[in-house]
Amino acid sequence: MPPDQPHTLDLRGLKCPMPVIKTQQAARQLNHDCIMEVWVTDPAAERDLASWCRINKHQLLSVSPHDADKPQTSPQSWKIQLKLRQNNPTQHG
């Protein structure tokens, strides 16, 4: 994946705590300064991922609601953009 392309993680349909767990697992595999787009349907995920970012010193860039115009049978989804800090414990600065 080109470095300027965000890494997309589709976690729609997963309930707490899985969006945070899956985001953490993916973040461990990515480079520092990577942008990650996390798609979720769990309303608690925004708050949970904001806390996860604060604890892990990542940056929450944006939260955008999507699917608001779809019928009520479709769950609301959100796109949450994160910027990951250096996450490789084998590198020392």
Phi, psi and omega per residue, in radians:
M1 nan 2.300 3.116
P2 -1.044 2.570 -3.054
P3 -1.099 -0.446 -3.118
D4 -1.506 -0.076 3.110
Q5 -1.578 2.307 3.101
P6 -1.225 2.618 3.031
H7 -1.473 2.193 -3.107
T8 -1.763 2.312 3.139
L9 -2.189 1.934 -3.108
D10 -1.637 1.840 -3.105
L11 -2.007 0.363 3.128
R12 -1.094 2.382 -3.129
G13 1.667 -0.259 3.135
L14 -1.528 2.483 3.131
K15 -1.844 2.786 3.094
C16 -0.902 2.332 0.188
P17 -1.749 0.176 -2.993
M18 -1.052 -0.673 3.113
P19 -1.013 -0.696 3.124
V20 -1.225 -0.737 -3.138
I21 -1.086 -0.826 -3.133
K22 -1.167 -0.630 3.094
T23 -1.136 -0.762 3.105
Q24 -1.056 -0.772 -3.140
Q25 -1.083 -0.764 3.135
A26 -1.172 -0.707 -3.112
A27 -1.064 -0.584 3.132
R28 -1.138 -0.400 -3.099
Q29 -1.637 -0.121 -3.024
L30 -1.832 2.825 3.130
N31 -1.375 2.804 3.063
H32 -1.135 2.780 -3.117
D33 1.041 0.321 3.090
C34 -1.419 2.480 3.016
I35 -1.640 2.306 3.112
M36 -2.094 2.280 3.015
E37 -1.812 2.103 -3.112
V38 -1.958 2.096 3.105
W39 -1.718 2.216 -3.083
V40 -2.399 2.763 2.988
T41 -2.057 -0.210 3.138
D42 -1.324 2.059 -3.119
P43 -1.038 -0.451 -3.139
A44 -1.362 -0.234 -3.050
A45 -1.100 -0.620 3.129
E46 -1.043 -0.865 3.138
R47 -1.144 -0.749 -3.111
D48 -1.138 -0.747 -3.140
L49 -1.251 -0.560 3.052
A50 -1.091 -0.745 3.092
S51 -1.135 -0.744 3.128
W52 -1.057 -0.743 3.110
C53 -1.072 -0.804 -3.118
R54 -1.070 -0.793 -3.119
I55 -1.130 -0.693 -3.054
N56 -1.695 0.094 3.092
K57 1.099 0.542 2.977
H58 -1.589 2.980 -3.109
Q59 -2.020 2.202 3.022
L60 -1.457 1.979 -3.065
L61 -1.509 -0.782 -3.095
S62 -2.845 2.769 3.020
V63 -2.312 2.108 -3.099
S64 -2.168 2.121 3.066
P65 -1.273 2.528 3.098
H66 -2.353 2.858 3.088
D67 1.188 0.294 -3.118
A68 -1.147 -0.420 -3.105
D69 -1.588 0.007 -3.137
K70 -1.459 2.798 3.124
P71 -1.047 2.755 -3.103
Q72 -1.049 -0.306 3.116
T73 -1.231 -0.339 3.068
S74 -1.651 2.284 3.127
P75 -1.235 2.569 3.027
Q76 -1.073 2.469 3.056
S77 -2.242 2.776 -3.135
W78 -2.290 2.533 2.994
K79 -1.857 2.088 -3.130
I80 -1.962 2.114 3.135
Q81 -1.760 2.285 -3.135
L82 -2.166 2.579 2.971
K83 -1.980 2.120 -3.074
L84 -1.514 2.431 3.040
R85 -1.438 3.075 3.050
Q86 -0.980 2.196 -3.016
N87 -2.218 0.285 -3.108
N88 -1.783 1.851 -3.077
P89 -1.181 -0.181 -3.140
T90 -1.465 -0.203 3.115
Q91 -1.706 2.372 -3.133
H92 -2.077 2.477 -3.099
G93 -1.983 nan nan
